[in-house]
């Protein structure tokens, strides 16, 4: 698998949905670039449902935990979105990924 992060955005504004699909290696550092894309997609339409699909990426546990925290809080990190706009995110995790609390 390629280490370079590739991101594809699919929009369906009529249905109010967007998919941000990432491939490659998602790290605690590269996730910042993914957040920027998610933020831009989120501002296209109020109330947009965003699906962040990392199911075909190699995701470091710290990065996955950050994505899940955003999904639970409905906000991107303050460093990315200082205004803390509502962000309705669902995360599609890689196959076999389990939260640390469940994996132990």
C-alpha distances in whole Angstrom, upper triangle without the diagonal:
4,7,9,10,12,15,17,20,22,26,29,32,34,33,32,28,25,21,19,15,12,9,6,8,12,14,18,18,16,17,20,19,18,22,23,22,23,26,27,26,28,31,31,33,35,34,31,29,25,22,19,16,13,13,9,8,8,12,14,17,19,17,18,21,22,21,23,26,26,26,29,31,30,30,27,28,31,29,28,30,34,36,34,34,33,30,29,26,24,20,18,16,13,15,17,17,21,23,24,27,26,24,27
4,5,8,9,13,15,19,22,25,28,31,34,32,31,28,24,21,18,15,12,8,5,7,11,13,17,16,13,16,18,17,16,20,21,20,21,25,25,25,27,30,30,32,34,33,30,28,25,22,19,17,14,14,11,9,9,12,14,18,19,17,18,22,22,21,23,26,25,26,29,31,30,29,26,26,29,27,26,29,32,34,32,32,32,29,29,25,24,21,19,18,15,18,19,19,23,24,25,29,28,26,29
4,6,9,13,16,19,22,25,29,31,34,33,31,28,24,21,18,15,11,9,5,5,8,10,13,13,10,13,15,14,14,18,19,18,20,23,23,24,26,28,29,31,33,33,30,28,24,22,18,17,13,15,12,9,8,10,12,16,16,14,16,19,19,19,22,24,23,24,27,29,28,27,24,24,26,24,23,26,29,32,30,30,31,27,28,24,24,20,19,17,15,18,20,19,22,23,23,27,27,25,28
4,6,10,13,17,20,23,27,29,32,31,29,26,22,19,16,14,10,8,5,6,9,11,14,12,9,12,14,12,12,16,16,16,18,20,21,21,24,26,26,29,31,31,28,26,22,21,17,16,14,15,13,10,10,12,14,17,18,15,17,20,19,19,22,24,23,24,27,28,27,26,22,23,25,23,21,24,27,30,28,29,29,26,26,23,23,20,19,18,17,20,22,21,24,24,25,29,29,28,30
4,7,10,13,17,20,23,25,28,27,26,22,19,16,12,10,7,6,5,6,7,9,12,11,7,9,11,9,9,12,13,12,14,17,17,17,20,22,23,25,27,27,24,23,19,17,14,13,11,13,11,8,10,11,13,16,16,13,15,18,17,16,19,21,20,21,24,25,24,22,19,20,22,20,18,21,24,26,25,25,25,22,23,20,19,17,16,16,15,18,20,19,22,22,24,27,27,26,29
4,7,10,13,17,20,22,26,25,23,20,16,13,10,8,6,5,6,9,10,13,15,14,10,11,13,10,9,13,13,11,13,16,16,16,19,21,21,23,26,25,22,21,17,16,13,12,11,13,11,9,12,13,16,19,19,16,16,20,19,17,20,22,20,21,25,25,24,23,20,21,24,22,19,22,25,27,25,25,25,22,22,19,19,17,16,16,15,19,21,20,23,24,26,29,29,28,31
4,7,10,13,17,19,22,21,20,16,13,10,7,6,4,6,9,11,11,14,16,15,11,11,12,9,7,11,11,8,10,13,13,12,15,17,17,20,22,22,18,17,14,13,10,10,10,12,11,10,13,14,16,19,19,15,16,19,17,15,18,20,18,18,22,23,21,20,17,19,22,20,17,19,23,24,23,22,22,18,19,16,16,14,14,15,15,19,21,20,23,23,26,29,29,28,31
4,7,10,13,16,19,18,17,14,10,8,6,5,7,9,12,14,14,17,19,19,15,14,15,12,10,13,13,9,11,14,13,11,14,17,15,18,20,20,17,16,13,12,10,10,11,13,12,12,16,16,20,22,22,18,18,21,20,17,20,22,19,19,23,24,21,21,19,21,23,23,19,21,24,25,24,22,22,18,18,16,16,15,14,16,16,19,23,22,24,25,28,31,30,30,33
4,6,10,12,15,15,13,11,7,6,5,6,9,12,15,17,16,19,21,20,17,15,16,13,11,12,12,8,9,12,10,8,11,13,12,14,17,17,13,13,10,10,9,10,12,14,14,15,18,18,21,23,23,19,19,22,20,17,19,21,18,18,21,22,19,19,17,20,22,22,18,19,23,23,21,20,19,16,16,14,14,14,14,17,18,21,24,23,25,26,29,31,31,31,34
4,7,10,12,12,11,8,6,5,7,8,11,14,18,20,19,22,24,24,20,18,19,17,14,15,15,12,11,14,12,9,12,14,12,14,16,16,12,12,10,10,11,11,14,15,16,17,20,21,24,25,26,22,21,24,22,19,21,23,20,19,22,23,20,20,19,22,25,25,21,21,25,25,23,21,20,17,16,14,14,15,15,18,19,21,25,24,26,27,30,32,31,32,35
4,6,9,9,8,6,4,7,9,11,15,18,21,23,22,25,26,26,22,20,21,19,16,16,16,12,12,14,12,8,11,12,9,10,13,13,10,10,9,10,12,13,17,18,19,20,24,23,26,27,27,24,23,25,23,20,21,23,20,19,22,23,19,20,19,23,24,25,21,21,24,23,22,19,18,15,14,14,15,16,16,20,22,24,27,26,28,29,32,34,33,34,37
4,5,6,6,5,6,9,12,14,18,21,24,26,25,28,29,29,26,24,24,22,19,19,19,16,15,16,15,11,12,14,11,10,13,13,9,10,10,12,14,15,19,20,21,23,26,26,29,30,30,26,25,27,26,22,23,25,22,20,23,24,20,21,21,25,27,28,24,23,26,25,23,20,19,16,15,15,16,17,18,21,23,25,29,28,29,30,33,35,34,35,39
4,5,5,6,8,11,14,17,20,23,27,28,27,29,30,30,27,25,25,23,20,20,19,16,15,15,14,10,11,12,8,7,10,10,8,10,11,13,16,18,21,23,24,25,29,28,31,32,31,28,27,28,26,23,24,25,22,20,23,23,19,20,21,24,26,27,23,22,25,23,22,18,17,15,14,16,17,19,20,24,26,28,31,30,31,32,35,36,36,37,40
4,6,8,10,14,17,19,23,26,30,31,30,33,33,33,30,28,28,26,24,23,23,20,18,19,17,14,14,15,12,10,12,12,10,12,14,16,19,20,24,25,26,28,31,31,34,34,34,31,29,31,29,26,26,28,24,22,25,25,22,23,24,27,29,30,27,25,28,26,25,21,19,18,16,18,19,21,22,26,28,30,33,32,33,33,37,38,37,39,42
4,6,9,12,15,18,21,25,28,30,28,31,31,32,29,27,27,26,23,22,22,19,17,18,18,14,14,15,13,11,12,11,9,9,11,13,16,18,22,22,24,26,29,29,31,32,32,29,27,28,27,23,23,25,22,20,22,23,19,21,22,26,28,29,26,24,27,25,24,20,18,16,14,15,16,18,19,23,25,27,30,29,30,30,34,35,34,35,39
4,7,11,13,17,20,23,27,28,26,28,29,29,27,24,24,23,20,19,19,17,14,15,14,11,10,12,10,7,9,7,5,6,9,11,14,17,20,22,24,25,28,27,29,29,29,26,24,26,24,21,21,22,19,17,20,20,16,18,19,22,24,26,22,21,24,22,20,16,14,13,11,12,14,16,18,22,24,26,29,28,29,29,32,33,32,34,37
4,7,10,13,16,20,23,25,23,25,26,26,24,21,22,20,17,17,17,14,12,14,13,10,10,12,10,9,11,9,6,5,6,8,11,13,17,18,20,21,24,23,26,26,26,23,21,23,21,18,18,20,17,15,18,19,15,17,17,21,23,24,21,20,23,22,20,17,14,12,10,10,11,13,14,18,21,23,26,24,25,26,29,30,30,31,34
4,7,10,13,16,20,21,19,22,23,23,20,18,19,17,14,14,14,11,9,11,11,7,8,11,10,10,12,11,7,6,5,6,9,10,14,16,17,18,21,21,23,24,24,21,19,21,20,16,17,19,16,14,18,18,15,16,16,19,21,22,19,18,22,21,19,16,15,12,10,10,10,12,13,16,19,21,24,23,24,25,28,29,29,30,33
4,6,10,13,16,18,16,19,21,21,18,16,17,15,12,13,14,11,9,12,12,9,10,14,13,13,15,14,10,8,6,5,6,7,10,12,13,14,18,17,20,21,22,18,17,19,18,14,16,18,15,14,18,19,16,17,16,19,22,22,19,19,23,22,20,18,17,13,12,10,9,10,10,13,15,18,21,20,22,22,25,27,27,27,31
4,7,10,13,15,13,16,17,18,14,12,14,12,8,10,11,8,7,10,11,8,10,13,13,15,17,16,12,11,7,6,5,6,8,11,12,12,15,15,18,19,19,15,15,17,16,12,15,17,14,14,17,18,16,16,14,17,20,20,16,17,21,21,19,18,17,13,13,10,10,10,10,12,14,17,20,19,21,21,24,26,26,26,30
4,7,10,12,11,15,17,17,14,12,15,13,9,12,13,10,10,14,14,12,14,17,17,18,20,19,16,14,10,8,6,5,6,8,8,9,12,13,16,18,18,15,14,17,16,13,15,18,16,15,19,20,18,18,17,19,22,22,19,20,24,24,22,21,20,16,16,13,12,10,9,11,12,15,18,17,19,20,23,26,25,25,28
4,7,9,8,12,14,14,11,10,13,11,8,11,13,10,11,15,15,14,16,19,19,21,23,22,19,17,13,11,8,6,5,8,7,6,9,10,13,15,16,13,12,16,15,12,15,18,16,16,20,21,19,19,17,18,22,21,18,20,24,25,23,22,22,18,18,14,14,11,10,11,11,14,17,16,18,19,22,25,24,24,27
4,7,8,12,15,15,12,12,15,13,11,14,16,14,15,18,18,17,20,23,23,25,27,26,22,20,17,14,11,9,7,8,6,4,7,9,13,16,17,14,14,17,17,15,17,20,19,19,23,24,23,22,20,21,25,23,21,23,27,28,26,26,25,22,21,18,17,14,12,12,11,14,16,16,19,20,22,25,25,24,27
4,7,10,13,13,10,11,14,13,12,15,17,15,17,20,21,20,22,25,25,28,29,29,25,23,20,17,14,12,9,10,8,5,6,8,11,15,16,13,14,17,17,16,19,21,21,21,24,26,25,24,21,22,25,23,21,24,28,29,28,28,27,24,24,20,19,16,15,13,12,15,17,16,19,20,22,25,25,23,26
4,6,10,10,8,9,13,12,11,14,16,16,17,20,21,21,23,25,26,29,30,29,26,24,20,18,14,13,9,11,10,6,5,6,8,11,12,10,11,15,15,14,17,19,19,20,23,24,24,23,20,20,23,21,20,23,26,28,26,27,27,23,24,20,19,16,15,13,12,15,16,15,18,18,19,23,23,21,24
4,7,8,6,6,9,10,9,11,14,14,14,17,19,19,20,23,24,26,27,26,23,22,18,16,12,11,8,11,10,7,6,5,6,9,10,7,8,12,11,11,14,16,15,17,19,20,20,19,16,16,19,18,17,20,23,25,23,23,23,20,20,17,16,13,13,12,11,15,16,14,16,16,17,21,21,20,23
4,5,5,6,9,10,10,12,14,15,16,18,20,21,22,24,26,28,29,28,25,24,20,18,15,15,12,14,14,10,8,6,5,8,8,6,9,11,10,11,14,15,15,17,20,20,21,19,16,15,18,17,16,19,22,24,23,24,24,21,22,19,18,15,16,14,14,17,18,15,17,16,17,20,21,20,22
4,6,6,8,10,10,11,14,15,16,17,20,21,21,23,26,27,28,27,25,24,20,19,16,16,14,17,17,13,12,9,7,9,6,5,9,10,8,10,13,13,14,16,18,18,19,17,14,12,15,14,14,17,19,22,20,22,22,20,21,18,18,16,17,15,16,19,20,16,17,16,16,19,21,20,22
4,5,6,8,10,11,12,14,15,16,19,20,21,23,25,27,28,28,26,25,21,20,17,18,15,18,18,15,13,11,10,12,10,8,12,13,11,13,16,16,16,18,21,20,21,18,15,13,15,13,13,16,19,22,20,22,23,21,22,20,21,18,19,18,18,22,23,20,21,20,20,23,25,24,25
4,5,6,7,9,10,12,13,15,16,18,19,21,23,25,26,26,24,23,19,18,14,15,13,16,15,12,12,10,10,13,11,9,12,14,12,12,16,17,16,18,21,21,20,18,15,14,16,14,13,16,19,22,20,22,22,20,21,18,19,16,17,16,17,20,21,19,21,20,21,24,25,24,26
4,5,5,6,9,10,10,12,14,15,16,18,20,23,23,23,21,19,16,15,11,13,11,14,15,12,12,9,10,12,10,7,9,11,9,9,12,13,12,14,17,17,17,15,11,11,14,12,11,14,17,19,17,18,19,16,17,15,15,13,15,14,15,19,20,17,19,18,19,22,23,23,25
4,5,5,6,9,10,11,13,14,15,17,19,22,22,22,20,20,16,17,13,15,14,18,18,15,15,13,13,15,12,10,12,13,10,11,14,14,12,15,18,17,16,14,10,9,11,9,8,11,14,17,15,17,18,16,18,15,17,16,18,17,19,23,24,21,22,21,22,24,26,26,28
4,5,5,7,9,10,11,13,14,16,18,20,22,22,20,19,16,16,13,14,14,17,17,14,15,14,15,17,15,12,14,16,13,13,16,17,15,17,20,19,18,16,12,12,14,12,9,13,16,18,17,18,19,16,18,16,18,16,18,18,19,23,24,22,24,23,24,27,28,28,30
4,5,5,6,9,10,11,12,15,16,18,20,19,17,16,12,12,9,11,10,14,14,12,14,12,14,15,14,10,12,14,12,10,14,15,12,14,17,17,16,14,11,12,14,13,10,13,16,18,16,16,17,14,15,13,14,12,14,14,16,20,22,19,21,20,22,25,26,26,28
4,5,5,6,9,10,10,12,15,17,17,17,15,15,12,12,10,13,13,16,17,15,16,14,15,16,14,11,12,14,10,9,12,13,10,12,15,14,13,10,7,8,11,10,7,9,13,14,13,13,14,11,13,11,13,13,15,16,18,22,23,20,21,20,22,24,26,26,28
4,5,5,6,9,10,11,13,16,17,18,16,16,13,14,12,15,15,19,19,18,19,17,18,20,18,14,16,17,14,13,16,16,13,15,18,17,15,13,9,10,12,10,7,9,12,14,13,13,15,12,15,14,16,16,18,19,21,25,27,24,25,24,26,28,29,30,32
4,5,5,6,9,10,11,14,16,16,14,14,11,12,10,13,14,17,17,16,18,17,19,20,19,15,16,18,15,13,17,17,14,15,19,18,16,14,11,13,15,14,10,12,15,16,15,14,15,12,14,13,15,14,16,18,20,23,25,23,25,24,27,29,30,30,33
4,5,5,6,9,10,12,13,13,11,11,8,9,8,11,13,16,17,16,18,17,18,19,18,14,15,16,13,11,14,14,11,12,15,15,12,11,9,11,13,14,10,10,14,15,13,12,12,9,10,9,11,12,14,16,18,22,24,22,23,22,25,27,27,28,31
4,5,5,6,9,11,12,13,11,12,10,12,11,15,16,20,21,20,22,20,21,22,20,17,17,18,15,13,16,15,12,13,16,15,12,10,8,10,11,12,8,7,11,11,10,9,10,8,11,11,14,15,17,19,22,25,27,25,26,24,27,28,29,30,33
4,5,5,7,10,12,13,11,13,11,13,13,16,18,21,22,21,23,22,23,24,23,19,20,21,18,16,19,19,15,16,19,18,15,13,11,14,15,14,11,10,14,13,13,11,13,11,13,13,16,17,19,21,24,27,29,27,28,27,30,32,32,33,36
4,5,5,8,10,11,8,10,8,10,11,14,16,19,20,20,22,21,23,24,23,20,20,21,18,16,18,19,15,15,18,18,14,13,12,15,17,17,13,13,16,16,15,12,12,10,11,11,14,15,17,19,22,25,28,25,27,26,29,31,31,32,35
4,6,7,7,8,6,8,7,11,11,15,17,20,22,21,24,22,24,24,23,20,19,20,17,15,17,17,13,13,16,15,11,10,10,14,15,16,12,11,14,13,12,9,9,6,8,9,12,14,17,20,23,26,28,26,26,25,28,30,30,32,34
4,6,7,9,8,11,11,14,15,18,21,24,25,25,27,25,27,27,26,23,23,23,20,18,20,20,16,16,19,17,14,13,12,15,15,16,13,11,14,12,12,9,10,9,11,13,16,18,21,23,26,29,32,29,30,29,32,33,34,35,38
4,7,9,8,11,11,14,16,18,21,24,25,25,28,26,29,29,28,25,25,26,23,20,22,22,18,18,21,20,16,16,15,19,19,20,16,15,17,16,16,12,13,12,13,14,17,19,21,24,27,30,32,30,31,31,34,35,35,37,40
4,6,6,9,11,14,16,19,22,25,26,27,29,28,30,30,29,26,25,26,24,21,22,22,19,18,20,19,15,16,16,20,20,21,18,16,18,16,16,12,11,11,12,14,17,19,21,25,27,30,33,31,32,31,34,35,35,37,40
4,6,9,11,15,17,20,23,26,28,28,30,29,30,30,29,26,25,25,23,20,21,21,17,17,18,17,13,14,15,19,19,21,18,15,17,14,14,10,9,9,10,13,16,19,22,25,28,31,33,31,31,30,33,34,34,36,39
4,6,9,13,15,19,22,24,26,27,29,27,29,28,27,25,23,24,21,19,19,19,16,14,16,15,11,13,15,18,19,21,19,16,18,16,14,10,8,8,7,11,13,17,19,23,26,28,30,28,28,27,30,31,31,33,36
4,6,10,12,15,19,21,23,23,26,25,27,27,26,23,22,22,20,17,18,18,15,13,16,15,12,13,14,18,19,21,18,16,19,17,15,12,10,8,7,9,11,14,17,20,23,26,28,26,27,26,29,30,30,32,35
4,7,10,13,16,18,20,21,24,22,24,24,24,21,19,20,18,15,15,16,13,11,13,14,11,12,14,17,20,21,18,17,20,19,16,13,10,8,5,6,8,11,13,17,20,22,24,23,23,23,26,27,27,28,31
4,6,9,13,15,17,17,20,18,21,21,21,17,16,17,16,12,13,14,11,10,13,14,10,12,12,16,18,19,16,16,19,18,16,13,11,8,6,5,6,9,11,14,17,20,22,20,21,21,24,25,25,26,30
4,6,9,11,14,14,17,16,19,19,19,16,14,16,15,11,12,14,12,10,13,15,12,14,13,17,20,21,18,18,21,21,18,16,14,11,8,6,5,6,7,11,13,16,19,17,18,18,22,23,23,24,27
4,6,9,11,11,14,12,15,16,16,12,11,13,12,8,10,13,11,9,13,15,13,13,12,15,18,19,16,17,20,21,18,17,15,12,10,7,6,5,6,9,11,14,17,15,16,17,20,22,21,22,25
4,6,8,9,12,11,14,15,16,13,11,14,14,10,12,15,14,12,16,18,16,17,16,18,22,22,19,20,24,24,22,21,19,15,14,10,8,6,5,7,8,11,14,13,15,16,19,22,21,21,25
4,5,5,8,7,11,12,14,11,9,12,13,10,12,15,14,13,17,19,18,18,16,18,22,22,19,21,24,26,23,22,21,17,16,13,11,7,6,6,6,10,12,11,13,15,17,20,19,19,22
4,6,8,9,12,13,16,13,11,14,15,13,13,17,17,15,18,21,20,21,20,21,25,25,23,25,28,29,26,25,24,20,18,15,12,9,6,5,4,6,10,9,12,15,17,20,19,18,22
4,7,9,13,15,17,14,13,17,18,15,17,20,20,19,22,24,23,24,22,23,27,26,24,26,30,31,28,28,26,23,21,18,15,12,9,8,6,8,12,12,15,17,20,23,22,20,24
4,6,10,12,14,11,11,15,15,13,15,18,18,18,21,23,22,22,20,21,25,24,22,24,28,29,27,27,26,22,21,17,16,12,10,9,7,10,12,11,15,16,18,22,21,20,23
4,7,10,12,10,10,14,15,14,15,18,19,19,22,24,23,23,21,21,25,24,22,25,28,30,28,28,27,24,23,19,18,14,12,10,8,10,11,10,14,15,16,20,19,18,20
4,6,8,6,6,10,11,10,12,15,15,16,18,20,20,20,18,18,22,21,20,22,25,27,25,25,24,21,21,17,16,12,11,9,8,11,11,9,12,12,14,17,17,16,18
4,6,5,6,9,10,11,13,14,16,17,19,20,21,20,18,18,21,20,20,22,25,27,25,26,25,22,22,19,18,14,14,11,11,13,13,10,12,12,12,16,16,15,17
4,5,5,6,9,10,11,12,14,15,16,18,20,19,18,17,20,20,20,22,25,27,24,25,24,22,21,18,17,14,14,11,11,13,12,9,9,8,8,12,13,12,14
4,5,5,6,9,10,11,13,14,15,16,18,17,15,14,17,17,17,20,22,24,21,23,23,20,21,17,17,14,16,13,14,17,16,12,12,10,10,13,15,14,16
4,5,5,6,9,10,11,13,14,15,16,15,13,12,16,15,15,17,20,22,19,21,20,18,18,15,15,12,13,11,12,15,16,12,13,12,12,15,17,16,18
4,5,5,6,9,10,11,12,14,15,15,13,14,17,18,17,19,21,23,20,21,20,17,16,13,12,9,10,8,9,13,13,9,10,9,10,13,14,14,16
4,5,5,6,9,10,10,12,14,14,13,12,16,17,17,18,20,22,19,20,19,17,16,13,13,11,12,10,13,15,15,11,10,8,9,11,13,13,15
4,5,5,6,9,10,11,12,11,9,9,12,13,13,14,17,18,15,17,16,14,15,12,12,11,13,12,15,18,18,14,14,11,13,15,16,17,19
4,5,5,6,9,10,10,10,9,10,13,14,13,14,17,18,15,16,15,12,12,9,9,7,10,10,12,16,16,13,13,12,14,16,17,17,20
4,5,5,6,9,10,11,10,12,15,17,16,17,19,20,16,17,15,12,12,9,8,7,10,9,13,15,15,12,11,9,12,13,14,15,18
4,5,5,6,8,9,9,9,12,14,14,15,16,17,14,15,14,12,12,10,11,10,13,13,16,19,19,15,14,11,13,14,16,17,19
4,5,5,6,5,6,7,11,13,12,12,14,14,11,12,10,8,9,7,9,9,13,14,17,20,20,17,17,14,17,17,19,20,23
4,6,5,7,8,11,14,16,15,14,17,17,13,13,11,8,7,5,6,7,11,12,16,18,19,16,15,14,16,17,18,20,22
4,6,8,10,12,15,17,17,16,18,18,14,14,11,10,9,8,9,10,14,14,18,20,20,17,16,13,16,16,17,19,21
4,5,8,10,12,15,14,13,14,14,10,11,9,9,9,9,11,13,16,17,21,23,24,20,19,16,18,18,20,22,24
4,7,10,12,15,13,12,14,13,9,8,6,5,5,6,9,12,15,17,21,23,24,21,20,18,21,21,22,24,26
4,7,8,11,10,8,10,10,6,6,6,5,8,8,12,13,17,18,22,25,26,22,22,20,22,22,24,26,28
4,6,8,7,6,9,10,7,8,8,7,10,9,12,13,17,17,20,24,25,22,21,19,21,22,24,25,27
4,5,5,6,8,10,8,10,11,11,13,13,15,15,19,19,22,25,26,22,22,20,21,22,24,25,27
4,5,5,5,7,6,10,12,12,15,15,19,19,22,23,26,29,30,26,26,23,24,25,28,29,30
4,6,6,10,9,12,15,15,18,17,20,20,23,23,26,29,30,27,27,24,25,27,29,30,31
4,6,9,9,11,13,12,15,15,18,18,21,22,24,28,29,25,26,24,25,27,29,30,31
4,5,5,7,10,10,14,14,18,19,22,23,26,29,30,27,27,25,27,28,30,31,33
4,5,8,12,13,16,17,21,22,25,26,29,32,33,30,30,27,29,30,32,33,35
4,6,9,11,15,17,20,22,26,27,30,33,35,31,31,29,30,31,33,35,36
4,6,8,12,13,17,19,22,24,27,30,31,28,27,25,27,27,29,31,33
4,6,10,12,16,18,22,23,27,30,31,28,28,26,28,29,30,32,34
4,7,9,13,16,19,22,25,28,29,26,26,24,26,27,28,30,32
4,6,10,12,16,18,21,24,26,23,23,22,24,25,26,28,30
4,7,10,13,16,20,22,24,21,21,20,23,24,24,26,29
4,7,10,12,16,19,20,18,18,17,20,21,21,23,26
4,7,10,13,15,17,15,15,15,18,19,19,21,24
4,6,10,12,14,12,12,13,16,17,17,18,21
4,7,9,11,10,12,13,16,18,17,17,21
4,6,8,6,9,10,13,16,14,14,18
4,6,6,9,12,14,17,15,14,18
4,6,9,12,15,17,15,14,17
4,6,10,12,14,12,10,14
4,7,9,12,10,9,12
4,6,8,6,6,9
4,5,5,6,9
4,5,5,6
4,6,6
4,6
4
